[in-house]
């Protein structure tokens, strides 16, 4: 399992999300603890690898995955391929459906728009309290919630990010911050290849 480290805040739910048609996102992984409770989302990027956020990795383990029509790998993006501000994307997960609410029993998705990194770091947004680096993307307005961490940001049918954190739940000036996967594609590919 891959994990990429970014700090988690108290808000990471799909607010105002729509139920996903069953099996329409065959790369989605639901990471649970030993009691069957949701920990995080993840993305199947190889038959032996799930990509998620670093704070989601509670334990190592191995489950056999059989690729079928309803279970498929999501291809990684090309290294350093950009995502311009204004790009329409979606995020998906089983997280809380409202602040301090219950987690969803069904997979939800929400449409989000990528926000310029400079704007995301501006005084009206994060004001460098969480520095949004070149390895991160901002999108939406904090619609991702607890339990959605580690899930995908998909733009134009390509994996672009992994849900990391949001500074506020549904606050326009505190968008969700995603790990920008294109910055790590070479490292991820090399790790898969060298693991056997």
C-alpha positions as a Markdown table, in Angstrom:
| # | Residue | x | y | z |
|---|---|---|---|---|
| 1 | Unk | 0.0 | 0.0 | 0.0 |
| 2 | Unk | 1.2 | 3.5 | -0.8 |
| 3 | Unk | 0.8 | 6.4 | 1.5 |
| 4 | Unk | 1.7 | 10.0 | 1.0 |
| 5 | Unk | 2.2 | 12.2 | 4.0 |
| 6 | Unk | 0.2 | 15.4 | 4.5 |
| 7 | Unk | -1.3 | 16.7 | 7.7 |
| 8 | Unk | -5.0 | 16.0 | 8.4 |
| 9 | Unk | -7.4 | 18.5 | 9.9 |
| 10 | Unk | -10.7 | 17.9 | 11.4 |
| 11 | Unk | -12.5 | 18.0 | 8.1 |
| 12 | Unk | -11.5 | 15.8 | 5.2 |
| 13 | Unk | -17.0 | 14.2 | 4.1 |
| 14 | Unk | -18.5 | 14.4 | 0.8 |
| 15 | Unk | -20.8 | 17.4 | 1.5 |
| 16 | Unk | -23.8 | 17.6 | -0.9 |
| 17 | Unk | -22.5 | 14.5 | -2.7 |
| 18 | Unk | -24.5 | 12.3 | -5.0 |
| 19 | Unk | -24.7 | 8.5 | -4.7 |
| 20 | Unk | -22.4 | 6.9 | -7.2 |
| 21 | Unk | -23.9 | 4.3 | -9.6 |
| 22 | Unk | -22.7 | 0.9 | -8.3 |
| 23 | Unk | -19.5 | -0.3 | -10.0 |
| 24 | Unk | -19.0 | 2.9 | -11.9 |
| 25 | Unk | -15.8 | 3.7 | -10.0 |
| 26 | Unk | -14.2 | 0.3 | -10.0 |
| 27 | Unk | -10.9 | 1.6 | -8.7 |
| 28 | Unk | -12.3 | 2.8 | -5.4 |
| 29 | Unk | -11.0 | 1.0 | -2.2 |
| 30 | Unk | -12.6 | 1.2 | 1.2 |
| 31 | Unk | -10.0 | 0.9 | 4.0 |
| 32 | Unk | -11.5 | -0.5 | 7.2 |
| 33 | Unk | -10.1 | -1.2 | 10.7 |
| 34 | Unk | -10.3 | -4.7 | 12.2 |
| 35 | Unk | -13.9 | -4.0 | 13.3 |
| 36 | Unk | -15.1 | -3.2 | 9.8 |
| 37 | Unk | -15.3 | 0.5 | 10.5 |
| 38 | Unk | -14.3 | 2.9 | 7.7 |
| 39 | Unk | -10.8 | 4.4 | 8.1 |
| 40 | Unk | -10.2 | 6.0 | 4.7 |
| 41 | Unk | -10.7 | 5.7 | 1.0 |
| 42 | Unk | -8.1 | 4.5 | -1.4 |
| 43 | Unk | -7.4 | 4.0 | -5.1 |
| 44 | Unk | -6.5 | 0.7 | -6.7 |
| 45 | Unk | -3.5 | 1.5 | -8.8 |
| 46 | Unk | -2.1 | -2.0 | -9.4 |
| 47 | Unk | -3.5 | -5.4 | -8.6 |
| 48 | Unk | -1.3 | -5.4 | -5.5 |
| 49 | Unk | -1.3 | -1.7 | -4.5 |
| 50 | Unk | -3.8 | 0.7 | -3.1 |
| 51 | Unk | -2.8 | 4.4 | -3.0 |
| 52 | Unk | -4.1 | 6.4 | 0.1 |
| 53 | Unk | -3.1 | 9.2 | 2.4 |
| 54 | Unk | -0.3 | 8.6 | 4.9 |
| 55 | Unk | -2.5 | 9.2 | 7.9 |
| 56 | Unk | -4.8 | 6.4 | 6.7 |
| 57 | Unk | -2.2 | 3.6 | 7.1 |
| 58 | Unk | -2.9 | 2.0 | 10.4 |
| 59 | Unk | -1.5 | -1.4 | 9.6 |
| 60 | Unk | 0.0 | -3.4 | 6.8 |
| 61 | Unk | -1.9 | -6.3 | 5.4 |
| 62 | Unk | -2.4 | -8.1 | 2.2 |
| 63 | Unk | -5.6 | -9.1 | 0.5 |
| 64 | Unk | -5.8 | -10.8 | -2.8 |
| 65 | Unk | -7.5 | -8.6 | -5.5 |
| 66 | Unk | -9.1 | -10.1 | -8.6 |
| 67 | Unk | -9.5 | -7.7 | -11.4 |
| 68 | Unk | -12.9 | -8.0 | -13.0 |
| 69 | Unk | -15.4 | -5.8 | -14.8 |
| 70 | Unk | -16.3 | -4.3 | -11.4 |
| 71 | Unk | -12.8 | -4.2 | -9.9 |
| 72 | Unk | -10.3 | -2.3 | -12.1 |
| 73 | Unk | -7.0 | -0.4 | -11.7 |
| 74 | Unk | -6.9 | 3.4 | -12.1 |
| 75 | Unk | -4.0 | 4.4 | -14.2 |
| 76 | Unk | -1.5 | 6.9 | -12.8 |
| 77 | Unk | -1.1 | 10.2 | -14.5 |
| 78 | Unk | 2.0 | 11.2 | -16.5 |
| 79 | Unk | 4.7 | 12.7 | -14.3 |
| 80 | Unk | 4.3 | 16.4 | -13.7 |
| 81 | Unk | 1.2 | 16.8 | -15.9 |
| 82 | Unk | -0.5 | 19.9 | -14.7 |
| 83 | Unk | -4.1 | 20.6 | -13.7 |
| 84 | Unk | -5.0 | 24.2 | -14.5 |
| 85 | Unk | -7.2 | 26.3 | -12.2 |
| 86 | Unk | -10.8 | 26.1 | -13.2 |
| 87 | Unk | -10.6 | 22.4 | -14.2 |
| 88 | Unk | -13.7 | 20.5 | -13.3 |
| 89 | Unk | -13.1 | 17.3 | -11.3 |
| 90 | Unk | -14.8 | 15.0 | -8.8 |
| 91 | Unk | -13.9 | 13.5 | -5.5 |
| 92 | Unk | -15.5 | 10.3 | -4.0 |
| 93 | Unk | -15.7 | 8.6 | -0.7 |
| 94 | Unk | -17.8 | 7.0 | 2.1 |
| 95 | Unk | -17.0 | 9.7 | 4.7 |
| 96 | Unk | -19.3 | 11.8 | 6.9 |
| 97 | Unk | -22.2 | 13.3 | 5.1 |
| 98 | Unk | -22.3 | 16.4 | 7.4 |
| 99 | Unk | -20.1 | 17.9 | 10.1 |
| 100 | Unk | -20.1 | 15.5 | 13.1 |
| 101 | Unk | -22.4 | 13.2 | 11.2 |
| 102 | Unk | -22.6 | 9.5 | 10.3 |
| 103 | Unk | -20.5 | 8.0 | 7.6 |
| 104 | Unk | -22.2 | 7.1 | 4.4 |
| 105 | Unk | -23.3 | 3.6 | 3.7 |
| 106 | Unk | -22.9 | 4.2 | 0.0 |
| 107 | Unk | -20.2 | 5.6 | -2.2 |
| 108 | Unk | -20.7 | 9.4 | -2.8 |
| 109 | Unk | -19.1 | 11.8 | -5.2 |
| 110 | Unk | -19.1 | 15.5 | -5.5 |
| 111 | Unk | -18.0 | 17.9 | -8.4 |
| 112 | Unk | -15.2 | 20.3 | -7.5 |
| 113 | Unk | -13.2 | 23.0 | -9.3 |
| 114 | Unk | -9.4 | 23.3 | -9.1 |
| 115 | Unk | -8.3 | 26.6 | -7.5 |
| 116 | Unk | -5.1 | 28.4 | -8.3 |
| 117 | Unk | -2.3 | 27.6 | -5.8 |
| 118 | Unk | -1.5 | 31.3 | -5.3 |
| 119 | Unk | -5.1 | 32.0 | -4.5 |
| 120 | Unk | -5.2 | 29.0 | -2.1 |
| 121 | Unk | -2.2 | 30.4 | -0.2 |
| 122 | Unk | -3.6 | 34.0 | -0.2 |
| 123 | Unk | -4.7 | 35.9 | 2.9 |
| 124 | Unk | -8.4 | 35.1 | 2.1 |
| 125 | Unk | -7.7 | 31.4 | 2.0 |
| 126 | Unk | -5.1 | 29.5 | 3.9 |
| 127 | Unk | -2.7 | 32.5 | 4.3 |
| 128 | Unk | 0.2 | 30.2 | 4.4 |
| 129 | Unk | -1.0 | 28.7 | 7.7 |
| 130 | Unk | -0.9 | 25.4 | 5.7 |
| 131 | Unk | 1.5 | 26.1 | 2.9 |
| 132 | Unk | 0.1 | 24.7 | -0.3 |
| 133 | Unk | 3.2 | 23.5 | -2.2 |
| 134 | Unk | 3.8 | 22.4 | -5.7 |
| 135 | Unk | 3.0 | 18.8 | -4.5 |
| 136 | Unk | -0.5 | 19.8 | -3.6 |
| 137 | Unk | -3.8 | 20.9 | -5.4 |
| 138 | Unk | -6.7 | 22.9 | -4.0 |
| 139 | Unk | -10.2 | 22.2 | -5.2 |
| 140 | Unk | -13.8 | 22.8 | -4.1 |
| 141 | Unk | -14.7 | 24.2 | -0.7 |
| 142 | Unk | -14.0 | 21.6 | 1.9 |
| 143 | Unk | -16.7 | 19.1 | 0.8 |
| 144 | Unk | -14.4 | 16.1 | 1.7 |
| 145 | Unk | -14.9 | 14.9 | 5.2 |
| 146 | Unk | -13.6 | 12.4 | 7.8 |
| 147 | Unk | -13.4 | 9.1 | 6.1 |
| 148 | Unk | -12.9 | 10.5 | 2.6 |
| 149 | Unk | -9.2 | 11.0 | 3.2 |
| 150 | Unk | -7.1 | 8.9 | 0.8 |
| 151 | Unk | -9.8 | 9.0 | -1.8 |
| 152 | Unk | -9.4 | 10.2 | -5.4 |
| 153 | Unk | -9.5 | 13.6 | -7.2 |
| 154 | Unk | -10.4 | 12.7 | -10.8 |
| 155 | Unk | -10.2 | 15.3 | -13.5 |
| 156 | Unk | -11.0 | 14.4 | -17.2 |
| 157 | Unk | -11.0 | 10.7 | -16.3 |
| 158 | Unk | -7.5 | 10.8 | -14.9 |
| 159 | Unk | -6.3 | 10.5 | -11.3 |
| 160 | Unk | -4.9 | 13.8 | -10.2 |
| 161 | Unk | -5.0 | 13.9 | -6.5 |
| 162 | Unk | -5.5 | 12.1 | -3.2 |
| 163 | Unk | -7.8 | 13.7 | -0.5 |
| 164 | Unk | -5.5 | 15.0 | 2.3 |
| 165 | Unk | -7.2 | 17.8 | 4.4 |
| 166 | Unk | -9.5 | 20.7 | 4.5 |
| 167 | Unk | -9.4 | 23.8 | 6.7 |
| 168 | Unk | -13.1 | 23.9 | 7.3 |
| 169 | Unk | -16.2 | 21.9 | 6.5 |
| 170 | Unk | -17.9 | 23.4 | 3.5 |
| 171 | Unk | -16.2 | 26.8 | 3.9 |
| 172 | Unk | -15.6 | 28.6 | 0.6 |
| 173 | Unk | -12.2 | 30.0 | 1.6 |
| 174 | Unk | -10.9 | 26.6 | 3.0 |
| 175 | Unk | -10.9 | 24.3 | 0.0 |
| 176 | Unk | -9.9 | 20.6 | 0.2 |
| 177 | Unk | -6.2 | 20.1 | -0.3 |
| 178 | Unk | -5.1 | 17.1 | -2.3 |
| 179 | Unk | -1.7 | 15.5 | -2.8 |
| 180 | Unk | -0.9 | 16.2 | -6.5 |
| 181 | Unk | -0.1 | 12.7 | -7.7 |
| 182 | Unk | 1.7 | 13.7 | -10.9 |
| 183 | Unk | 4.5 | 15.0 | -8.8 |
| 184 | Unk | 5.0 | 11.5 | -7.3 |
| 185 | Unk | 4.2 | 9.2 | -10.4 |
| 186 | Unk | 7.9 | 8.3 | -11.0 |
| 187 | Unk | 8.4 | 7.4 | -7.3 |
| 188 | Unk | 5.2 | 5.4 | -7.1 |
| 189 | Unk | 6.0 | 3.5 | -10.4 |
| 190 | Unk | 9.6 | 2.8 | -9.2 |
| 191 | Unk | 8.3 | 1.5 | -5.8 |
| 192 | Unk | 5.9 | -0.9 | -7.5 |
| 193 | Unk | 8.6 | -2.2 | -9.8 |
| 194 | Unk | 11.2 | -2.7 | -7.1 |
| 195 | Unk | 8.8 | -4.5 | -4.8 |
| 196 | Unk | 8.6 | -7.5 | -6.9 |
